[in-house]
Amino acid sequence: MASGVRAGSVSVRPDPEPCRAQDLGLFEVVTRDGAARIGRLHTLHGSINTPMLLPVVNPNLRTIEPREMWDRYGVEALITNSYVIWKHDELRGQALADGIHALLDFPGVVVSDSGTFQSYVYGDVEVGAEEIVAFQRDIGVDIGTMLDVFGRPDMSRAELEHSVEETAARAEQSLDTAGDGLLLNGPVQGGLYDDLRAAAGSLMSSASGEHRGFAVHPIGGIVPLMERQRYRALFRILLAARSTIPPDRPIHLFGCGHPLLFPMAIALGADLFDSAAYAIFARDDRLLTPTGTVKLADVREWPAHSAALFGHTPHEVMAMDSDERSTLLAHHNLEVTQAELARCREAIRNGTIWQLAEQRSHSSPQLRDAFLWVLEQLYELADDPVGVTTLNLMASTNPVRSGGEHLSDDVGMRPHILHLHALLSMRWRVPGSWWDGSEEGPVRVVLVEGAAPPWRDSALGAVVSALVEEPRSVVMVSTPLGPIPFSLEDLSPWCHLEGPDDIWMEAYDNDEITEGLEGLGLDGLPLVRIAPSSDSEHEQTTTVRAWLDRCAVVDKLAVLCGVSPIDGCMLTDGMSSRRSRTDRMVNVHSGGEHILSPRLTDGGLTLALDGARRLNALDPNPPTAFDEPIDDEGSDHPGIPRVWLLDDAIPFVGQGRNVMQGYVLGADPHLTCGQPCLVVDGNGGLVAHGIAVTTALEMAHLKKGIAVRVRDGALKDP
Ligand code: GUN
């Protein structure tokens, strides 16, 4: 038992269950926050829940016993080096005789590397590409690594092209040698060249063997960048490589294991990390913390807590003999690493991974520089591999969130907020008719300033008065993120921005306001800035409010679901609704049918079955199949997004079961995670409606997990 580890707290975990044969090597996305995803990779020694870190275990130097990692820290998978074992006669014999799991005494998933990193450090390795894969297969590794050619960042373009091409040339042979049971890592090289990283991603992900393609794509050649804290280059590589790696392949950052980097890397789509940092830093008397590394000699009190350090002072640890000390520090480092990953996973679950990355970016100047560079990419969306990934990242966020949004200098650049603003400027339109029945264009913009949400309480009086005075007024509310239409006043995050009270009192200058209005096509209209008031004592108040309610439904259908305002108006003709105790619309009826309900948690929409039927009747066709070219007319309002279901699944989904990945034949590209969609058959007939869990691109690739969380089946027995 390692020093500082209390025997009483050790729990012994049972061995993992092997996956079903048909699931071997499949990756599913369970929950996501934009590009960050909680995933599950299925293997014969259990499933790996990602994002996670594979602790590096050197079979010659087991700083923390693999069994303890499994039992005590819940480590589901580790990584070791097959080349080190292959070179060592005794270890090799033992591994071949008893298997790698017995050699390491680890029941979970064993990943192994191939010796490429040794070739980078020592110049060459003695093993052949086929031989090292065969060895990993024969010792029973779960996920091995082919022998790739390490591409250093300082190499010439010609050398890096060679590293990409030679790695790709070895891919199919390696996959064939791996056979049916060994999953393989297909590393992506390419140095600092975006186009080479993208080409490598494409070559490696399209390689197929007799049994399957690569299970995981590690990004290689990045250790020298991390050693020199060149984080901008690191994240640039991740974005460029991801542009061509399909979403059903988890991405591993080879050699990345400092907790400081996890939130940003995960926010940009990294799933797996590996590192010996926990042990190497411990040997050097250094402690990992989520915000950096500290020297034991420099601390009087612990900068980060762990069970390993509990009950010890830095002074006492300093006085230990060096083996005992480094074992204790390695335990601490592993705990901190695991805790930061748990924090990241939790942030994905509650939609705050970007907020966490933003916070962590302040921990180091190099990381801050990298973070700001990523924000520039999100803004520019260049026509290159980095731009492809950043666009996908933004489009894969759910633009509407429940819960508070912490205000910061960078809040307006959070991907889901950029997404919401992009949808607003593309799809929102001024009303086609006004509460008094007039149908001419608007004559002015009225901006309510100095009011805090909920604006239906704080500003309703001023809004109604402005509309009574001039019915053809476009009423907007001022927010720290810019002016928004009053019709969307209960949409989160706008109404859930968290900061001191005076954030709502800020008076923006005319230029700032005009910039915000320009994006919505309102810049040519006279602007009237008004103060809020809550009382609305007009005889027309009821009529005006009914009109505002209808605007809210039409605008949300347009912005969140892509339904044209004309169709939205048709759907809501004669609508009525009840109001909640907080004065919000519930259960919207039209033509005697319950068509939808505004979601009280985030202001989005929940369709009802009759609403889904009526939306489907507007254009009863299935979307284009995944294997056919998309006829992209580029409409701002392409209609409610649809998912085309395979015939076999219709009886289940029609009864209300979720749509599973692998049963989808096509999906509209504007499908938005977290927002409503329809599920249809090959003739465009409605099967169900629900909430999209993944993007259309992901549905085209993923084979496991939920694609659409179904709210109601359309084929239920009466
Ligand atoms: N470990 C760290 N970097 C690399 C790499 O580029 N390739 C392989 N196989 N292992 C690594």
Boltz pocket constraint, residues with backbone or C-beta under 6 A from the ligand:
constraints:
  - pocket:
      binder: B
      contacts: [[A, 113], [A, 114], [A, 115], [A, 116], [A, 117], [A, 145], [A, 146], [A, 148], [A, 150], [A, 151], [A, 187], [A, 219], [A, 220], [A, 221], [A, 222], [A, 223], [A, 254], [A, 255]]
      max_distance: 6.0
